[in-house]
Amino acid sequence: MHWPLFSTNKLCSSTWVPPWLIAQKPWIVPIPGTTKLHRLEENLGAVNVELTEDDLRRIDAASSLARGARYSEGAQKMIDR
């Protein structure tokens, strides 16, 4: 899925998430994993992404809209049984 959050590019999450994570704290190291070559190529594309301050503000604003439980009630019952 491409995200129209960014001023100059439509980026898929595997491309913008690693630079966003690094922008949060300098000691964060994203470790993407995949078994598909095209996903690896997307992940490697993140090396060339430079998020602007405006991009970071847009991501933060969009993420603040996320609400609700992380897991459904049934899935939560399966955790730490």
ABEGO torsion letter per residue (X at the ends): XBBAABAABBBBAAAAAAAAAAAABAABBBBBBBABAAAAAAAAAAAABBBBAAAAAAAAAAAAABBEBABBAAAAAABGX
